[in-house]
């Protein structure tokens, strides 16, 4: 199974590019973030014409996540247990949930498409929301793997964190000044790894950014960030056989500011010799 995660930065604006990439790259499951539309606005037809079924979670013109799959999707979930909400100026614990998480069980693999809050600024309430979101996500991982340690589980998407200095090539992103590289954000990312996940792409693709701002010639100068990840449980990591960061998708007309991150899984098929014998 070949899966890809991609912050498409408006699926309606880039549907032709997105579907063309999925077909050309032989993607079985495409996990999208920042689709920026409600379900009734999603361009289903081009995906369906290419053989994909789509599950969408979008509430307005911001955020939004989706999964397009050529394989059957089961047990679709929108939002993870304990996920916090956010509303500017709202002090309660029951703020409305945003469209930042969708999941499906596909061929025995639990896949999540996640759009982690940006944080905006170190003194912004959205930054506190980001850290709360990540802590709730960590607790979900702990609880899920405690219940099923062998589960192939993957958190994919735009995490809005550059976890190491090598993941930050943008001179405007500075520790102590901006989000994405603060000690608290990096600690929250590490806490996900400590909960039983690993970055399954980095061992195969140790270098490379996944995001380049549209401003200041960031892409031609290769002043990017590595903020899009596929974090897998041991049961997921054990079946990873290949990975790539599709840098060329940042080129051409009307690209997203992010590029796809791809992983190939080698899933065992049931051997005919293991099937029960049936006598007539």
N, C-alpha and C positions, 0 to 999 in steps of 0.2 A: 504494500500500500504506500503510495506517495502522497504526503500531505504538505501543504504550504500554508503559512500564515502571512497576511498582508494587510497593513493599514492602507486602504485604498483611497482615503481622503475624498470621499463622495463617490459612491458606486454609480450614481446616475450620470455623473460627469465623465466616468472612465469605464463604463461597462464594456465597450468594445475592446479596450486594451486588456481588461481583466479577463474576459472570457477567452480572448485570443491567447493570452499567456497560459491559462489553465489547459487549453486544448494542446497547444504547442509543447508544453512541458509534461504532458501526460499526468496532470494532477488528478488524483482520485478524490481528495477532500481539500477544499479551500476554505480556510478560516479567515474571515474578514473583519476588520475593525474600522471605525469611523465611517460607516456607510452613509450617515447623515440623511436618513429618511425614515418615514414610517413604513410598516409592512405593506400598506396599500399603495405606496409610492415606489416600491422596489421593482426594478426591471427584471422580472422573472423570466420573460420569454427568451431572451438570448441564452440564459443559463440552461433552461429546459431544452431548447433546440440543440444544445451541445451535450445533452444527456445528464444534466445535473438536476437533482432536487434541491430545494433551498429552504432553510429554516431561518427566520429573521426575528430579531428583537430590536425594534427602534421605536422611539416615543416622540421624536420631533426632528428638527433639522440638525441637531447636534448629536455627537456620539453615535451609538448604534453598532450592533455586531450581527454577524450572519455566518452560516455554514452552508456551503454548496458541496454536495456529495454525489458521486456516481454510485456509491454503495448505500445500502439501506441504513437509515438513521433510526435509532431506537432511543426511548427514554430521554427525550429532549427536555432540557432544563433551561430556564431563563432566570438568571441570578443564582448565586451559590448560597448555601445556608450561612446565615450570619452577615451577609453582605450589607454594609451600611448605605444609607442614602445621603443626599446632599441638597440643601437649598440655601442660597445665600441669605444670611441674616436669621436663619432658623436655628434655635438652640436646643430643640428636643432631640430625643433619641430615635424618633420615628419619622425622620425626614424622608421625602419620596425617593424611591430607588431610581437610579438612572439606568439607561440601556447600555451596560458595560460588560455583560457576561452572558454567554450562551454555550450550551454543551449538548453533546449527543454521544451515545454509545454506538460505535461503528466497528463492526467486525471484532467485538470484544474489547475495543480500546476506548477509554473514556477521554474525549477530546474537548477542551475548553478554548473558546475564542474570547480573549480578554482585552479590554481597553482600560488600562489602569489610569486613574486621574493624573492630569498633568502636574498639578501642584501650583502652577502659576507664579508664585513668589514665596520666599521663605517665611514671610510674615502674613501670608494670605490664609484665610480659613480653608481654602482648597488644598493647601499643603497638609494641614492637619487631617483633612478628609482622606488624602492620599495615603498617609501613614496608617490611618484607621482601616482603610480598605485593604491594605497589604497585610495587616495583622489578622484581619478576618479571613483573608485568603490563606494565610499560613495555617490558621486553626482548622480551616476546611481540609487542607492537605493532611494535617496530623490526624484528624478524625477519620478521614476516608481511608488512609493507609493503615490505621489501627484496625479498622473493620475488615479490610481486605489487603493485606501486605503485598500480595502478588499482582494486584490490579495494574494493568498497563494504563497509566494516567499521564496526561500531558496538559500542561498549562501553556498555551501559545498566545502570542499577541504582542501588542505594544505596551511595554512595561514602563516607559517614560523614565528609565533609570539607566545610566551608564555605570555599570558596577565596578569598573576598574579605570584607572587613568588611561590605559591603552584604548579604552572604548570611547574616549572623548577626543576628537580632533577639531572641535569647534572652539575657536578662541574666545567666543562670547559666553561660553559656559564655564563658569569659574566657581570653585568651591568657596563657600562662605558668602557668595554673591547671588548665585542663581540656583534653581532647582536642578534635579537630575543627577547631581554629583555630591549632594550633601551627605555627611556621615550617617544621618538617620535613614535616608533613602537607601543607601548602600547596605546598611545593616539590615533593613527590612528585606532587601533582595537576598542577602546571605541567609537570613532566617528561613526563607523558602527552601534554599538548598539544604540547610540543616534539618528541615522537616522531612527530608527524604527524597528530594528532587536533585537533578543535575542538569546542567546546560549540555544538551546532547549534540549541539552543533559545534561548540567551541573546540572539542578535541579533533574534529575533522577539518574545520575552517577556523584556525586560531586567530586570524586577522580579518579585518573588513568591517566597514560600517553598514548600517541598514537604513539610515536617515540622513538627509542633507537638506538644510533649510533652503527655501527658494531664494533668499536674499544673499547679497554680498558674494555672489559667485561661489557659494559653498561647495557645490558639486564639482565644478571644474577644478577647484583647488583641493578637492578631497578633504574638506573640513567637515566631517560628518560625525555621527554618533552611532554607537551600537546599542540600540534600545529595544529591538524586536527579538524575541527569544522563543525557543521551544524548550521548556523545562519538563523533564520526564522522570517518572518514578523508576525504580530499578527494573520493574517488569516491562516498562516502555524502553528504557535505555538498552536493555539486553537485546532488543530486536532491531535497533537502529543499524543500518548497514551503509548509509550514505547521507550526505547533507551538502547544502550549497546556499550561498547568499547571492541572489540574482541581481547583481549590480547594474546590468544593462537595462533593467526595467526603469531606471531613473533617467534614461536617455530618451530622446525622441520628443514627439509632440504631446503636450499635456500630460506629463507623468505625475504620479503621486510623489510626495516628498519622501516616502518610504519605499522599500523594495521587498519582494517576497523572500522569505526564508523557507527552505525546503528540506524535508527529511524523508528518507526512504526506509520503510520498515519491512523486515522479512518475517512475515507471519506464517506459522506452520499451517499447512493444509492437512485435513484429515486424510490419513493414508488408507487406501482401500483395504489393505491387509489388516487394518485395525477395526474395520467395520464388523458388526456381528454377522455371523453366517445365518442365512435363512434357507431352510430346507422346505421344498415343496411337498 
